[in-house]
Amino acid sequence: MKIEFLGAAKVVTGSNILISTGKYKILLDCGLFQGSRDLESLNYEAFPFKPSEIDFLLLSHSHIDHSGRIPKLVKEGFRGKILCTKATKDLAEIMLVDSGYIQENDVEWENRKRKRAGKPPIEPLYTAADAEISLRYFQSALYQQKIALNDDISIRFRDAGHILGSSIIELWITERDDTVKIVFSGDIGMKNKPLIRDPEIIEEADYLILESTYGNRIHENVEERMEKLMEIINTTALRGGTVIIPSFAVGRTQELIYELNKYYEYNDELENFLRIPIYVDSPMAISATEIFKQNSYCFDEEAKKLILSGDNPLNFDNLYFVRDHQESMRLNEANYPKVIISASGMCTAGRIRHHLKHNLWKAKNSVVFVGYQAQGTLGRILKDGVKKVKLLGEEIAVLAEIHSIEGFSGHGDQKDLLSWIAGFRKKPRRIFLVHGEEDASTTLSQLITSKYGIPTIVPNMGYTFQLENDILKAYSGEILEPIQRKENIQKELQRVYDQFESLVTKTNRFMDDEVLQKDYDKIKNKLLELQRELLDVSMLLGD
């Protein structure tokens, strides 16, 4: 039996794992790569397998970094079964079609530029029609149902507590009269999240494939997240500003609505002038909210009690849903205090980019990040403190206050992940850490080994592991290394640039200082070396 790590290995996006037996091929997730241009270019590469040979695709949840290449998979020949929970299927029906529209619109925009430059047009990764076709292959199951796919393979979905319908996948595979149990965590949620249940504990596994998004971090002030958010909203409102919240349309937006509902509906002492309008400006988020309402059986006990008491936890008096594009544009013309919650959560596409263009340059406004920001995304760049950004063809100054509240994260932190592993009665023989940047995965790996004594591996993308008598044979792959190398060079280049500029100032003042002159020459040489190395790796990537 082989396990091949073809996405979300030492990066957070592009989840895609292939398990091959002597008879069958099983995919775990098939997500889009998101982030830097180099990383996203991997979406257009051919799959490192024949889609027509895949028998089953097991989908952990609907987020695009886990599901977004399914239409491409079907377009290129997949005709097997796609299995997931009912809520995941319901959400995928809107998310994949929306992703198809985004692919078409992005290519239309790009082709207008290519035409003016005399370049040939390009094709979208897939279209909305392709996405519609892919939905024919979905089949849903309920949590806890153990399903025999055939005589050799059985599966069961368990609640991952990440978003509505998210799953931990238990997979039993029998080969040569020996049954191996593989557990794929999908994305593990935090405990005590609003709306949805806590992640289920799994008691045994032979091999565990575990996410590690926050493997090197602890979420701070989780209990104070709403207090902090409302302080930002109210402070911004009092100075007449707008609060922009980039939010994932599925999951995070509904959690925010739920928490805001509790704040505004059950806070009798709140002054009326602080009950400012809250706009959810995302057709996708609005459709997803309706699906949440239709799948309330997935909610936690608190949310169910609110519903039974007659309170709709996904609505309140000063909440407004914006579908119409013209109405969305008018929000940026209005000068009154307000909150705009819009997608995408990493600011890579969608209406949020327009709202940022119109609001970033105003010092009275605030931008609040409430979710993970992958390397190379606009959200990550803003969070890291950039002073200017290029948005929709225009350079925009960043004068608005930038805030980040990690207590809203959909992912468990280092403490949550270690606690979840502790729940295994029969510990896995090995743990593979995926869905995390290299530092996060490596840090968690070391902690797991020291705390539980379980051999832990952080695979590179493209690596294959052969399971033979519990002996792991690794075959190297070279998919991601050039991209990671380029990103590391760019970081080092910026650091050296800063040193160089600092020394230029000092050297201009003290030209007679030989020590400063030597430092100047040393840093200048390093700068030249990095520039050359960056050119080399860019050539390798085809830039």
ABEGO torsion letter per residue (X at the ends): XBBBBABGBGBABGBBBBBBBAABBBBBEBBBBBEBAAAAAAAABBBABBAAABABBBBABABAAAAAAAAAAAAAGBABBBBBBAAAAAAAAAAAAAAAAAAAAAAAAAAAAAAAAGBBBBBBABBAAAAAAAAAABBBBBBGBBBBABAABBBBBBBAGABBGBBBBBBBBBBGGBBBBBBBAEBBBBBGBBGBBBBBBBABBABBBBBAAAAABBBBGAAAAAAAAAAAAAAAAAAGBBBBBBBBABGAAAAAAAAAAAAAAABAABBAAABBBBBBBBAAAAAAAAAAAAAAAABBAAAAAAAAAGBBAABBAABBBBABAAAAAAAAABABBBBBBBOBAAGABEAAAAAAAAAAABAABBBBBABBBBBGBAAAAAAAGBABBBBGGBBBBBABBBBBBAAABABBBAAAAAAAAAABABBBABBBBBGBBAAAAAAAAAAAAAAAGBBBBBBBBGBBBBBBGGBBBBBBBAAAAAAAAAAAAAAAAAAAAAAAAAAAAAAAABAABAAAAAAAAAAAAAAAAAAAAAAAAAAAAGX
